Amino acid sequence: MISEGRRINSASIQKILLARCLINKPKLLFLEEPVEKLDKYSAGEIIDFLTAPENPWTLVVIAKGNYWKQKCNRIVTLENSKIKSIK
């Protein structure tokens, strides 16, 4: 049997890594751009899941997307490694 040697695409890799982070329902999640490789619809669904109040974790996320701003209850903006604002 010959393997075709196909690589897993970056969106699938990102989903697998995120699933590995969530499998044991951690109390604290630190994520950096966890949905940057995903299409807008999938990213929105994952953001909705990650920020759902019934989940057992505190979420700290570094991200640029505006949808994160809508879903998070506290936003810290950094500029030149210093806190610019906390909302």
Backbone as XML, in Angstrom:
<?xml version="1.0"?>
<chain id="A" units="angstrom">
  <residue number="1" name="MET">
    <atom name="N" x="0.848" y="-1.170" z="0.000"/>
    <atom name="CA" x="0.000" y="0.000" z="0.000"/>
    <atom name="C" x="0.899" y="1.240" z="0.000"/>
  </residue>
  <residue number="2" name="ILE">
    <atom name="N" x="0.642" y="2.138" z="-0.907"/>
    <atom name="CA" x="1.460" y="3.337" z="-1.045"/>
    <atom name="C" x="0.707" y="4.534" z="-0.478"/>
  </residue>
  <residue number="3" name="SER">
    <atom name="N" x="1.357" y="5.247" z="0.408"/>
    <atom name="CA" x="0.779" y="6.463" z="0.978"/>
    <atom name="C" x="0.908" y="7.593" z="-0.025"/>
  </residue>
  <residue number="4" name="GLU">
    <atom name="N" x="-0.108" y="8.404" z="-0.099"/>
    <atom name="CA" x="-0.074" y="9.537" z="-1.020"/>
    <atom name="C" x="0.702" y="10.716" z="-0.438"/>
  </residue>
  <residue number="5" name="GLY">
    <atom name="N" x="1.063" y="10.656" z="0.817"/>
    <atom name="CA" x="1.878" y="11.696" z="1.431"/>
    <atom name="C" x="1.195" y="13.047" z="1.528"/>
  </residue>
  <residue number="6" name="ARG">
    <atom name="N" x="-0.105" y="13.066" z="1.637"/>
    <atom name="CA" x="-0.828" y="14.337" z="1.742"/>
    <atom name="C" x="-0.647" y="14.956" z="3.111"/>
  </residue>
  <residue number="7" name="ARG">
    <atom name="N" x="-0.561" y="16.257" z="3.109"/>
    <atom name="CA" x="-0.425" y="16.996" z="4.365"/>
    <atom name="C" x="-1.803" y="17.429" z="4.852"/>
  </residue>
  <residue number="8" name="ILE">
    <atom name="N" x="-1.925" y="17.540" z="6.142"/>
    <atom name="CA" x="-3.166" y="18.047" z="6.726"/>
    <atom name="C" x="-3.145" y="19.566" z="6.574"/>
  </residue>
  <residue number="9" name="ASN">
    <atom name="N" x="-4.269" y="20.150" z="6.134"/>
    <atom name="CA" x="-4.291" y="21.602" z="5.937"/>
    <atom name="C" x="-4.250" y="22.334" z="7.280"/>
  </residue>
  <residue number="10" name="SER">
    <atom name="N" x="-3.855" y="23.589" z="7.235"/>
    <atom name="CA" x="-3.634" y="24.367" z="8.466"/>
    <atom name="C" x="-4.907" y="24.552" z="9.283"/>
  </residue>
  <residue number="11" name="ALA">
    <atom name="N" x="-6.068" y="24.652" z="8.631"/>
    <atom name="CA" x="-7.326" y="24.789" z="9.377"/>
    <atom name="C" x="-7.612" y="23.529" z="10.184"/>
  </residue>
  <residue number="12" name="SER">
    <atom name="N" x="-7.383" y="22.365" z="9.591"/>
    <atom name="CA" x="-7.602" y="21.101" z="10.307"/>
    <atom name="C" x="-6.627" y="20.954" z="11.460"/>
  </residue>
  <residue number="13" name="ILE">
    <atom name="N" x="-5.384" y="21.338" z="11.254"/>
    <atom name="CA" x="-4.391" y="21.276" z="12.323"/>
    <atom name="C" x="-4.813" y="22.171" z="13.482"/>
  </residue>
  <residue number="14" name="GLN">
    <atom name="N" x="-5.294" y="23.373" z="13.163"/>
    <atom name="CA" x="-5.723" y="24.293" z="14.209"/>
    <atom name="C" x="-6.891" y="23.710" z="15.010"/>
  </residue>
  <residue number="15" name="LYS">
    <atom name="N" x="-7.839" y="23.064" z="14.342"/>
    <atom name="CA" x="-8.974" y="22.439" z="15.030"/>
    <atom name="C" x="-8.516" y="21.291" z="15.928"/>
  </residue>
  <residue number="16" name="ILE">
    <atom name="N" x="-7.580" y="20.489" z="15.448"/>
    <atom name="CA" x="-7.061" y="19.365" z="16.236"/>
    <atom name="C" x="-6.353" y="19.879" z="17.487"/>
  </residue>
  <residue number="17" name="LEU">
    <atom name="N" x="-5.520" y="20.902" z="17.331"/>
    <atom name="CA" x="-4.812" y="21.469" z="18.484"/>
    <atom name="C" x="-5.784" y="22.045" z="19.508"/>
  </residue>
  <residue number="18" name="LEU">
    <atom name="N" x="-6.811" y="22.712" z="19.029"/>
    <atom name="CA" x="-7.808" y="23.271" z="19.935"/>
    <atom name="C" x="-8.568" y="22.160" z="20.661"/>
  </residue>
  <residue number="19" name="ALA">
    <atom name="N" x="-8.934" y="21.118" z="19.944"/>
    <atom name="CA" x="-9.624" y="19.985" z="20.568"/>
    <atom name="C" x="-8.756" y="19.352" z="21.658"/>
  </residue>
  <residue number="20" name="ARG">
    <atom name="N" x="-7.471" y="19.235" z="21.393"/>
    <atom name="CA" x="-6.556" y="18.678" z="22.393"/>
    <atom name="C" x="-6.508" y="19.548" z="23.645"/>
  </residue>
  <residue number="21" name="CYS">
    <atom name="N" x="-6.620" y="20.861" z="23.470"/>
    <atom name="CA" x="-6.621" y="21.774" z="24.623"/>
    <atom name="C" x="-7.893" y="21.621" z="25.461"/>
  </residue>
  <residue number="22" name="LEU">
    <atom name="N" x="-8.998" y="21.293" z="24.816"/>
    <atom name="CA" x="-10.292" y="21.296" z="25.481"/>
    <atom name="C" x="-10.725" y="19.948" z="26.039"/>
  </residue>
  <residue number="23" name="ILE">
    <atom name="N" x="-10.105" y="18.879" z="25.618"/>
    <atom name="CA" x="-10.589" y="17.531" z="25.906"/>
    <atom name="C" x="-10.778" y="17.264" z="27.402"/>
  </residue>
  <residue number="24" name="ASN">
    <atom name="N" x="-9.921" y="17.812" z="28.241"/>
    <atom name="CA" x="-10.019" y="17.566" z="29.686"/>
    <atom name="C" x="-10.692" y="18.703" z="30.445"/>
  </residue>
  <residue number="25" name="LYS">
    <atom name="N" x="-11.392" y="19.570" z="29.728"/>
    <atom name="CA" x="-12.109" y="20.704" z="30.322"/>
    <atom name="C" x="-11.234" y="21.456" z="31.329"/>
  </residue>
  <residue number="26" name="PRO">
    <atom name="N" x="-10.226" y="22.148" z="30.840"/>
    <atom name="CA" x="-9.307" y="22.864" z="31.732"/>
    <atom name="C" x="-9.996" y="24.022" z="32.452"/>
  </residue>
  <residue number="27" name="LYS">
    <atom name="N" x="-9.393" y="24.484" z="33.513"/>
    <atom name="CA" x="-9.928" y="25.634" z="34.243"/>
    <atom name="C" x="-9.450" y="26.949" z="33.645"/>
  </residue>
  <residue number="28" name="LEU">
    <atom name="N" x="-8.316" y="26.914" z="32.939"/>
    <atom name="CA" x="-7.733" y="28.115" z="32.361"/>
    <atom name="C" x="-7.200" y="27.798" z="30.968"/>
  </residue>
  <residue number="29" name="LEU">
    <atom name="N" x="-7.553" y="28.633" z="30.001"/>
    <atom name="CA" x="-7.073" y="28.476" z="28.620"/>
    <atom name="C" x="-6.354" y="29.737" z="28.191"/>
  </residue>
  <residue number="30" name="PHE">
    <atom name="N" x="-5.140" y="29.608" z="27.724"/>
    <atom name="CA" x="-4.396" y="30.698" z="27.096"/>
    <atom name="C" x="-4.285" y="30.341" z="25.622"/>
  </residue>
  <residue number="31" name="LEU">
    <atom name="N" x="-4.881" y="31.144" z="24.750"/>
    <atom name="CA" x="-4.875" y="30.850" z="23.318"/>
    <atom name="C" x="-4.409" y="32.064" z="22.524"/>
  </residue>
  <residue number="32" name="GLU">
    <atom name="N" x="-3.594" y="31.816" z="21.510"/>
    <atom name="CA" x="-3.144" y="32.887" z="20.626"/>
    <atom name="C" x="-3.695" y="32.624" z="19.227"/>
  </residue>
  <residue number="33" name="GLU">
    <atom name="N" x="-4.536" y="33.532" z="18.747"/>
    <atom name="CA" x="-5.163" y="33.426" z="17.423"/>
    <atom name="C" x="-5.664" y="32.005" z="17.152"/>
  </residue>
  <residue number="34" name="PRO">
    <atom name="N" x="-6.563" y="31.489" z="18.001"/>
    <atom name="CA" x="-6.977" y="30.088" z="17.872"/>
    <atom name="C" x="-7.830" y="29.777" z="16.647"/>
  </residue>
  <residue number="35" name="VAL">
    <atom name="N" x="-8.355" y="30.796" z="15.962"/>
    <atom name="CA" x="-9.213" y="30.532" z="14.799"/>
    <atom name="C" x="-8.741" y="31.261" z="13.537"/>
  </residue>
  <residue number="36" name="GLU">
    <atom name="N" x="-7.514" y="31.727" z="13.507"/>
    <atom name="CA" x="-7.037" y="32.537" z="12.388"/>
    <atom name="C" x="-7.007" y="31.798" z="11.057"/>
  </residue>
  <residue number="37" name="LYS">
    <atom name="N" x="-6.887" y="30.498" z="11.056"/>
    <atom name="CA" x="-6.804" y="29.715" z="9.813"/>
    <atom name="C" x="-8.167" y="29.214" z="9.336"/>
  </residue>
  <residue number="38" name="LEU">
    <atom name="N" x="-9.219" y="29.502" z="10.092"/>
    <atom name="CA" x="-10.540" y="28.962" z="9.779"/>
    <atom name="C" x="-11.379" y="29.949" z="8.978"/>
  </residue>
  <residue number="39" name="ASP">
    <atom name="N" x="-12.372" y="29.398" z="8.279"/>
    <atom name="CA" x="-13.301" y="30.273" z="7.571"/>
    <atom name="C" x="-14.162" y="31.010" z="8.599"/>
  </residue>
  <residue number="40" name="LYS">
    <atom name="N" x="-14.790" y="32.093" z="8.174"/>
    <atom name="CA" x="-15.529" y="32.976" z="9.088"/>
    <atom name="C" x="-16.637" y="32.241" z="9.852"/>
  </residue>
  <residue number="41" name="TYR">
    <atom name="N" x="-17.363" y="31.360" z="9.179"/>
    <atom name="CA" x="-18.457" y="30.629" z="9.825"/>
    <atom name="C" x="-17.931" y="29.698" z="10.915"/>
  </residue>
  <residue number="42" name="SER">
    <atom name="N" x="-16.920" y="28.889" z="10.579"/>
    <atom name="CA" x="-16.345" y="27.959" z="11.565"/>
    <atom name="C" x="-15.716" y="28.720" z="12.722"/>
  </residue>
  <residue number="43" name="ALA">
    <atom name="N" x="-15.021" y="29.810" z="12.402"/>
    <atom name="CA" x="-14.402" y="30.618" z="13.452"/>
    <atom name="C" x="-15.462" y="31.150" z="14.414"/>
  </residue>
  <residue number="44" name="GLY">
    <atom name="N" x="-16.560" y="31.641" z="13.874"/>
    <atom name="CA" x="-17.638" y="32.158" z="14.716"/>
    <atom name="C" x="-18.220" y="31.095" z="15.630"/>
  </residue>
  <residue number="45" name="GLU">
    <atom name="N" x="-18.428" y="29.900" z="15.096"/>
    <atom name="CA" x="-18.961" y="28.808" z="15.918"/>
    <atom name="C" x="-18.002" y="28.453" z="17.052"/>
  </residue>
  <residue number="46" name="ILE">
    <atom name="N" x="-16.735" y="28.413" z="16.753"/>
    <atom name="CA" x="-15.739" y="28.059" z="17.777"/>
    <atom name="C" x="-15.629" y="29.167" z="18.820"/>
  </residue>
  <residue number="47" name="ILE">
    <atom name="N" x="-15.643" y="30.416" z="18.390"/>
    <atom name="CA" x="-15.607" y="31.534" z="19.339"/>
    <atom name="C" x="-16.833" y="31.487" z="20.243"/>
  </residue>
  <residue number="48" name="ASP">
    <atom name="N" x="-18.004" y="31.225" z="19.670"/>
    <atom name="CA" x="-19.226" y="31.104" z="20.473"/>
    <atom name="C" x="-19.075" y="30.009" z="21.520"/>
  </residue>
  <residue number="49" name="PHE">
    <atom name="N" x="-18.519" y="28.870" z="21.114"/>
    <atom name="CA" x="-18.326" y="27.767" z="22.049"/>
    <atom name="C" x="-17.326" y="28.136" z="23.143"/>
  </residue>
  <residue number="50" name="LEU">
    <atom name="N" x="-16.184" y="28.681" z="22.747"/>
    <atom name="CA" x="-15.138" y="29.009" z="23.724"/>
    <atom name="C" x="-15.602" y="30.034" z="24.751"/>
  </residue>
  <residue number="51" name="THR">
    <atom name="N" x="-16.456" y="30.969" z="24.348"/>
    <atom name="CA" x="-16.887" y="32.044" z="25.239"/>
    <atom name="C" x="-18.231" y="31.773" z="25.912"/>
  </residue>
  <residue number="52" name="ALA">
    <atom name="N" x="-18.813" y="30.610" z="25.681"/>
    <atom name="CA" x="-20.099" y="30.274" z="26.306"/>
    <atom name="C" x="-19.941" y="30.237" z="27.830"/>
  </residue>
  <residue number="53" name="PRO">
    <atom name="N" x="-20.850" y="30.895" z="28.547"/>
    <atom name="CA" x="-20.716" y="30.992" z="30.007"/>
    <atom name="C" x="-20.791" y="29.656" z="30.745"/>
  </residue>
  <residue number="54" name="GLU">
    <atom name="N" x="-21.371" y="28.639" z="30.137"/>
    <atom name="CA" x="-21.482" y="27.351" z="30.825"/>
    <atom name="C" x="-20.191" y="26.533" z="30.802"/>
  </residue>
  <residue number="55" name="ASN">
    <atom name="N" x="-19.206" y="26.977" z="30.050"/>
    <atom name="CA" x="-17.928" y="26.252" z="30.016"/>
    <atom name="C" x="-17.151" y="26.508" z="31.305"/>
  </residue>
  <residue number="56" name="PRO">
    <atom name="N" x="-16.376" y="25.494" z="31.735"/>
    <atom name="CA" x="-15.731" y="25.570" z="33.050"/>
    <atom name="C" x="-14.410" y="26.336" z="33.084"/>
  </residue>
  <residue number="57" name="TRP">
    <atom name="N" x="-14.055" y="27.047" z="32.032"/>
    <atom name="CA" x="-12.740" y="27.664" z="31.993"/>
    <atom name="C" x="-12.787" y="29.183" z="31.972"/>
  </residue>
  <residue number="58" name="THR">
    <atom name="N" x="-11.669" y="29.760" z="32.377"/>
    <atom name="CA" x="-11.387" y="31.171" z="32.157"/>
    <atom name="C" x="-10.569" y="31.215" z="30.879"/>
  </residue>
  <residue number="59" name="LEU">
    <atom name="N" x="-10.929" y="32.118" z="29.989"/>
    <atom name="CA" x="-10.288" y="32.191" z="28.684"/>
    <atom name="C" x="-9.481" y="33.474" z="28.568"/>
  </residue>
  <residue number="60" name="VAL">
    <atom name="N" x="-8.203" y="33.320" z="28.243"/>
    <atom name="CA" x="-7.338" y="34.448" z="27.930"/>
    <atom name="C" x="-6.922" y="34.232" z="26.484"/>
  </residue>
  <residue number="61" name="VAL">
    <atom name="N" x="-7.294" y="35.180" z="25.612"/>
    <atom name="CA" x="-7.028" y="34.999" z="24.190"/>
    <atom name="C" x="-6.324" y="36.221" z="23.618"/>
  </residue>
  <residue number="62" name="ILE">
    <atom name="N" x="-5.358" y="35.965" z="22.771"/>
    <atom name="CA" x="-4.697" y="37.028" z="22.021"/>
    <atom name="C" x="-5.224" y="36.900" z="20.600"/>
  </residue>
  <residue number="63" name="ALA">
    <atom name="N" x="-5.951" y="37.918" z="20.147"/>
    <atom name="CA" x="-6.579" y="37.834" z="18.827"/>
    <atom name="C" x="-6.863" y="39.229" z="18.289"/>
  </residue>
  <residue number="64" name="LYS">
    <atom name="N" x="-7.001" y="39.302" z="16.981"/>
    <atom name="CA" x="-7.269" y="40.569" z="16.319"/>
    <atom name="C" x="-8.716" y="40.718" z="15.891"/>
  </residue>
  <residue number="65" name="GLY">
    <atom name="N" x="-9.435" y="39.638" z="15.742"/>
    <atom name="CA" x="-10.783" y="39.663" z="15.195"/>
    <atom name="C" x="-11.776" y="40.464" z="16.022"/>
  </residue>
  <residue number="66" name="ASN">
    <atom name="N" x="-12.653" y="41.191" z="15.341"/>
    <atom name="CA" x="-13.670" y="41.993" z="16.015"/>
    <atom name="C" x="-14.719" y="41.144" z="16.736"/>
  </residue>
  <residue number="67" name="TYR">
    <atom name="N" x="-14.971" y="39.944" z="16.258"/>
    <atom name="CA" x="-15.984" y="39.109" z="16.910"/>
    <atom name="C" x="-15.565" y="38.758" z="18.334"/>
  </residue>
  <residue number="68" name="TRP">
    <atom name="N" x="-14.273" y="38.608" z="18.558"/>
    <atom name="CA" x="-13.785" y="38.368" z="19.924"/>
    <atom name="C" x="-14.214" y="39.508" z="20.841"/>
  </residue>
  <residue number="69" name="LYS">
    <atom name="N" x="-14.124" y="40.743" z="20.352"/>
    <atom name="CA" x="-14.489" y="41.915" z="21.165"/>
    <atom name="C" x="-15.950" y="41.867" z="21.575"/>
  </residue>
  <residue number="70" name="GLN">
    <atom name="N" x="-16.798" y="41.356" z="20.704"/>
    <atom name="CA" x="-18.226" y="41.249" z="21.010"/>
    <atom name="C" x="-18.504" y="40.178" z="22.056"/>
  </residue>
  <residue number="71" name="LYS">
    <atom name="N" x="-17.700" y="39.135" z="22.067"/>
    <atom name="CA" x="-17.982" y="37.979" z="22.907"/>
    <atom name="C" x="-17.281" y="37.986" z="24.266"/>
  </residue>
  <residue number="72" name="CYS">
    <atom name="N" x="-16.234" y="38.780" z="24.408"/>
    <atom name="CA" x="-15.476" y="38.780" z="25.662"/>
    <atom name="C" x="-15.970" y="39.883" z="26.591"/>
  </residue>
  <residue number="73" name="ASN">
    <atom name="N" x="-15.915" y="39.627" z="27.893"/>
    <atom name="CA" x="-16.417" y="40.621" z="28.847"/>
    <atom name="C" x="-15.336" y="41.567" z="29.364"/>
  </residue>
  <residue number="74" name="ARG">
    <atom name="N" x="-14.090" y="41.319" z="29.014"/>
    <atom name="CA" x="-13.003" y="42.236" z="29.375"/>
    <atom name="C" x="-11.972" y="42.218" z="28.253"/>
  </residue>
  <residue number="75" name="ILE">
    <atom name="N" x="-11.574" y="43.411" z="27.824"/>
    <atom name="CA" x="-10.606" y="43.522" z="26.738"/>
    <atom name="C" x="-9.441" y="44.383" z="27.209"/>
  </residue>
  <residue number="76" name="VAL">
    <atom name="N" x="-8.244" y="43.828" z="27.113"/>
    <atom name="CA" x="-7.026" y="44.548" z="27.463"/>
    <atom name="C" x="-6.285" y="44.822" z="26.161"/>
  </residue>
  <residue number="77" name="THR">
    <atom name="N" x="-6.013" y="46.080" z="25.901"/>
    <atom name="CA" x="-5.297" y="46.469" z="24.687"/>
    <atom name="C" x="-3.863" y="46.820" z="25.053"/>
  </residue>
  <residue number="78" name="LEU">
    <atom name="N" x="-2.918" y="46.189" z="24.345"/>
    <atom name="CA" x="-1.496" y="46.447" z="24.577"/>
    <atom name="C" x="-0.925" y="47.244" z="23.411"/>
  </residue>
  <residue number="79" name="GLU">
    <atom name="N" x="-0.015" y="48.135" z="23.735"/>
    <atom name="CA" x="0.709" y="48.881" z="22.712"/>
    <atom name="C" x="2.140" y="49.053" z="23.183"/>
  </residue>
  <residue number="80" name="ASN">
    <atom name="N" x="3.092" y="48.634" z="22.380"/>
    <atom name="CA" x="4.508" y="48.680" z="22.746"/>
    <atom name="C" x="4.772" y="47.995" z="24.086"/>
  </residue>
  <residue number="81" name="SER">
    <atom name="N" x="4.159" y="46.843" z="24.266"/>
    <atom name="CA" x="4.329" y="46.015" z="25.473"/>
    <atom name="C" x="3.785" y="46.661" z="26.740"/>
  </residue>
  <residue number="82" name="LYS">
    <atom name="N" x="2.936" y="47.669" z="26.609"/>
    <atom name="CA" x="2.329" y="48.316" z="27.769"/>
    <atom name="C" x="0.809" y="48.308" z="27.623"/>
  </residue>
  <residue number="83" name="ILE">
    <atom name="N" x="0.133" y="48.234" z="28.756"/>
    <atom name="CA" x="-1.331" y="48.251" z="28.734"/>
    <atom name="C" x="-1.793" y="49.633" z="28.308"/>
  </residue>
  <residue number="84" name="LYS">
    <atom name="N" x="-2.547" y="49.648" z="27.217"/>
    <atom name="CA" x="-3.075" y="50.908" z="26.691"/>
    <atom name="C" x="-4.465" y="51.185" z="27.275"/>
  </residue>
  <residue number="85" name="SER">
    <atom name="N" x="-5.289" y="50.120" z="27.355"/>
    <atom name="CA" x="-6.625" y="50.283" z="27.927"/>
    <atom name="C" x="-7.162" y="48.954" z="28.408"/>
  </residue>
  <residue number="86" name="ILE">
    <atom name="N" x="-8.101" y="49.052" z="29.359"/>
    <atom name="CA" x="-8.845" y="47.899" z="29.852"/>
    <atom name="C" x="-10.312" y="48.289" z="29.808"/>
  </residue>
  <residue number="87" name="LYS">
    <atom name="N" x="-11.077" y="47.512" z="29.093"/>
    <atom name="CA" x="-12.520" y="47.788" z="28.973"/>
    <atom name="C" x="-13.317" y="46.630" z="29.475"/>
  </residue>
</chain>
